[in-house]
């Protein structure tokens, strides 16, 4: 298997090759460890690595870093636990060591165009699947839900920054649909010829997500930052084109990632079948997720026959079954 680009593009500089080696190891290991449901099968494929991280991360935190905070809360979804941050540091160290070792034993390599294709393909699907997952939930108005009666009665000063952000965003169904559609548009990344358009969309989208996560202290900073950096990584080869078009106002050729040239027919057809299989599994997962989410929405928004906020007068003699200390009762769920 060879790449068209390997036969035509000039040799990469030593710094570019080292950067790629580091990026290749780090990004693949990050996606395996912080999959967050993007790839349905990665939970099984990456289990040996996950089990290894469950052992080595606490050891590294306690023995090497002398870490004092709780580092035993494993990664659950996309939350930024101490364990997750220590794991991230480990992945950076491993990637740096691997890149140095790789550089020492692979001095004659001219470029990594074929590996670059597979890396960018993995990144594209990771970002797209991740954001489509979140986008669909937002369009259904279920990630940030409308404020409940209890939340409406809670003093503003008692809200956490994240609670304020969630309540503000959840109040508007239209806004949820809008940002959900923006995240679903990351589907452009699933097609090689629309990578630049898709990466521009996800870059802007991830900046918005990062802003909320950092400035409202939402514990999903790590994954949102990764989405931003991965989108930048996809745009790196198009830097000159984007500068020419948006800054200089000059025409420029759009960069297209070169697909490896397969000499055998079964390899070409096998790749097509594999892509269809991955997209089919993801599509089925989305359909099942939509039905399950709709059931949760129906249960969540089902109102009690007594739905409302009931206030009681302090000296109301007609109330005999309510403790005198109570001032109000809220009925919301059905």
C-alpha positions in Angstrom: 0.0 0.0 0.0 1.5 3.3 -1.1 0.3 6.9 -1.3 0.2 9.0 -4.4 1.7 11.8 -2.2 4.6 9.7 -1.1 5.8 9.6 -4.7 5.2 13.2 -5.6 5.5 15.4 -2.5 8.9 16.7 -1.3 10.5 15.2 1.8 9.2 16.5 5.1 11.5 18.6 7.3 12.8 16.9 10.5 10.7 19.2 12.7 7.5 18.3 10.7 8.3 14.6 11.0 8.8 14.8 14.7 5.6 16.8 15.2 3.7 14.2 13.2 5.2 11.3 15.2 4.2 13.0 18.5 0.7 13.9 17.2 0.2 10.4 15.8 0.9 8.6 19.1 -0.8 11.2 21.3 -4.0 11.6 19.2 -4.6 7.9 18.8 -4.0 7.2 22.5 -6.2 10.2 23.5 -9.1 8.9 21.3 -8.8 5.5 22.8 -8.7 6.7 26.4 -11.1 9.6 26.0 -13.5 8.1 23.5 -16.6 9.4 25.2 -18.9 7.2 23.1 -17.7 8.7 19.8 -16.8 5.3 18.4 -19.3 2.6 19.5 -16.7 -0.3 19.3 -13.8 1.5 20.9 -15.0 0.7 24.3 -14.1 -3.0 23.5 -11.1 -2.3 21.4 -9.5 0.1 23.9 -10.4 -2.0 27.0 -6.8 -3.4 27.5 -5.5 0.2 27.4 -8.2 1.4 29.7 -7.4 -1.4 32.2 -3.7 -0.5 32.0 -4.5 3.2 32.6 -6.6 2.3 35.6 -3.5 0.7 37.1 -0.7 3.0 36.0 -2.4 6.4 36.5 -3.1 6.0 40.3 0.5 4.6 40.7 2.0 7.5 38.7 -0.1 10.1 40.6 0.8 8.7 44.0 4.4 7.6 43.5 5.8 10.1 40.9 3.7 13.2 41.3 3.0 12.9 45.0 -0.6 14.0 44.0 -2.8 14.9 47.0 -6.2 15.1 45.4 -8.5 12.1 44.7 -7.1 10.5 41.6 -9.1 7.3 41.9 -12.3 8.5 40.2 -12.0 7.0 36.8 -13.1 8.7 33.6 -17.0 8.7 33.4 -18.2 10.3 30.1 -16.4 13.5 29.5 -15.9 14.8 33.0 -12.6 16.3 34.0 -11.6 14.3 37.1 -8.1 14.4 38.7 -7.6 10.9 37.2 -8.3 12.3 33.7 -5.8 15.1 34.1 -3.1 12.8 35.3 -3.9 10.4 32.5 -3.6 13.3 30.0 -0.1 14.1 31.4 0.9 10.4 31.0 -0.3 10.4 27.4 1.8 13.5 26.7 4.9 11.9 28.3 4.4 8.6 26.4 3.9 10.4 23.1 7.1 12.5 23.6 9.1 9.4 24.4 7.6 7.5 21.5 8.3 10.4 19.1 11.9 10.5 20.2 12.4 6.8 19.9 10.6 6.7 16.6 12.8 9.5 15.2 16.0 7.6 16.2 14.9 4.4 14.5 13.3 5.8 11.4 15.8 8.3 10.0 15.4 7.5 6.3 11.7 8.1 6.1 10.9 10.9 3.6 7.3 11.6 4.8 4.3 10.0 6.4 1.6 10.8 3.9 -0.1 7.4 4.3 -0.1 7.5 8.1 -1.2 11.1 7.9 -4.3 10.0 5.9 -5.3 7.4 8.4 -4.7 9.8 11.3 -6.8 12.6 9.8 -9.5 10.0 8.9 -9.7 8.9 12.6 -9.8 12.6 13.8 -12.5 13.5 11.3 -14.8 10.6 12.4 -14.0 11.2 16.1 -15.0 14.9 15.9 -18.0 14.3 13.7 -19.4 11.4 15.7 -18.8 13.3 19.0 -20.5 16.5 17.9 -23.3 14.8 16.1 -24.1 12.8 19.3 -24.3 16.1 21.3 -26.0 17.9 18.5 -28.9 15.5 18.2 -29.5 15.7 22.0 -29.5 19.5 21.8 -32.0 19.5 18.9 -34.2 17.3 21.0 -33.8 19.9 23.9 -32.6 17.3 26.4 -29.0 18.1 27.2 -29.8 21.5 28.6 -33.3 21.1 29.8 -35.9 23.8 30.6 -35.6 25.0 34.2 -37.8 23.1 36.6 -40.1 24.7 39.1 -37.6 24.0 41.8 -34.9 25.8 39.8 -37.2 28.7 39.2 -37.7 29.1 43.0 -34.0 28.8 43.8 -32.3 32.1 44.6 -29.9 33.2 41.8 -27.0 33.5 44.3 -27.2 29.8 45.1 -26.6 28.7 41.5 -23.2 27.4 40.5 -21.7 28.9 37.4 -22.5 25.7 35.5 -26.0 25.8 36.9 -26.5 29.3 35.6 -25.2 28.4 32.1 -27.3 25.2 31.9 -30.5 27.1 33.0 -29.9 30.0 30.7 -29.3 27.8 27.6 -32.0 25.3 28.6 -34.6 28.1 28.8 -34.7 28.5 25.0 -35.6 25.5 22.8 -34.8 27.6 19.7 -31.3 28.3 20.8 -30.7 24.6 21.6 -31.9 23.7 18.1 -29.6 26.3 16.6 -26.5 25.2 18.3 -27.5 21.5 17.9 -27.7 22.0 14.1 -24.3 23.7 14.1 -22.8 20.6 15.8 -24.6 18.2 13.5 -23.0 20.1 10.5 -19.7 18.6 11.7 -20.9 15.7 9.5 -19.1 17.5 6.6 -15.9 15.9 8.2 -17.2 12.5 7.2 -16.4 13.3 3.5 -12.8 13.8 2.4 -13.5 16.6 -0.1 -15.4 18.7 2.5 -12.8 18.4 5.3 -11.9 22.1 5.2 -15.5 23.3 5.4 -16.3 20.8 8.2 -13.2 21.7 10.2 -14.1 25.4 9.9 -17.5 24.6 11.3 -16.2 22.5 14.1 -13.5 25.0 14.9 -16.1 27.7 15.5 -18.4 25.3 17.3 -15.7 24.0 19.6 -14.7 27.6 20.5 -18.2 28.2 21.7 -18.2 25.0 23.7 -14.8 25.8 25.2 -15.9 29.3 26.2 -18.9 28.0 28.1 -16.8 25.2 29.7 -14.0 27.4 30.8 -15.8 30.6 31.8 -18.7 28.8 33.5 -16.6 26.0 35.1 -18.2 23.2 33.2 -16.1 20.0 33.8 -15.7 19.1 30.1 -12.8 21.3 29.4 -10.4 18.5 28.3 -12.6 17.0 25.6 -13.8 20.4 24.2 -10.2 21.6 24.0 -9.3 18.4 22.2 -12.1 19.1 19.6 -10.7 22.6 19.1 -7.1 21.4 18.7 -8.0 18.5 16.4 -10.0 20.9 14.2 -6.9 23.1 14.0 -4.8 20.0 13.1 -7.1 19.3 10.2 -6.8 22.9 8.9 -3.0 23.1 9.2 -2.3 22.1 5.5 -4.9 24.7 4.4 -3.3 27.6 6.3 -1.9 29.3 3.2 -5.2 28.8 1.3 -7.3 30.3 4.1 -4.9 33.2 4.5 -5.1 33.9 0.8 -8.9 33.7 0.6 -9.9 35.4 3.9 -7.0 37.8 4.5 -5.5 38.7 1.1 -8.6 38.2 -0.9 -6.8 36.1 -3.5 -7.9 32.9 -5.2 -6.2 29.7 -4.0 -6.4 26.0 -4.5 -8.2 24.1 -1.7 -6.2 21.4 0.0 -7.6 17.8 -0.4 -6.3 14.9 1.7 -4.8 12.3 -0.7 -6.3 8.9 -0.2 -3.8 6.0 -0.3 -3.6 4.1 -3.6 -4.6 0.5 -3.2 -3.2 -1.7 -5.9 -5.5 -4.6 -5.2 -9.3 -4.4 -5.9 -10.3 -6.3 -2.7 -8.5 -3.6 -0.6 -10.4 -0.8 -2.3 -13.7 -2.5 -2.0 -12.9 -3.6 1.5 -12.3 0.0 2.5 -15.7 1.1 1.0 -17.4 -1.7 2.9 -15.7 -0.8 6.1 -16.8 2.9 5.8 -20.4 1.8 5.1 -20.3 -0.5 8.1 -19.0 2.2 10.4 -21.5 4.7 9.2 -24.3 2.2 9.4 -23.4 1.2 13.0 -23.3 4.9 13.9 -26.6 5.6 12.2 -28.4 2.7 14.0 -26.9 3.9 17.2 -28.3 7.4 16.6 -31.8 6.0 15.8 -31.8 3.8 18.9 -30.5 6.8 21.0 -33.3 9.1 19.6 -36.0 6.6 20.6 -34.5 6.1 24.1 -34.1 9.8 24.6 -37.6 10.5 23.5 -38.8 8.1 26.2 -36.8 9.9 28.8 -38.1 13.2 27.5 -41.7 12.0 27.8 -41.1 10.8 31.3 -39.2 13.9 32.3 -41.8 16.3 31.1 -44.8 14.3 32.4 -46.5 16.6 34.8 -48.2 15.7 38.0 -52.0 16.4 38.3 -51.0 18.7 41.1 -48.3 20.4 39.0 -47.5 23.8 40.4 -46.1 25.8 43.3 -48.4 26.0 46.4 -47.9 28.7 49.0 -49.3 28.5 52.5 -50.3 31.3 54.8 -48.6 31.1 58.2 -51.8 31.2 60.2 -54.1 29.4 57.9 -56.3 27.3 60.3 -57.8 25.3 57.4 -54.5 23.5 56.8 -54.3 20.6 59.2 -52.0 18.0 57.5 -49.1 20.3 56.5 -46.4 21.1 59.1 -46.5 24.7 60.2 -42.9 25.2 59.3 -43.6 24.6 55.6 -44.2 27.7 53.5 -44.6 26.1 50.0 -44.8 22.8 48.2 -43.7 22.1 44.6 -45.3 19.4 42.5 -43.6 18.8 39.2 -42.9 15.2 38.1 -45.8 12.9 37.2 
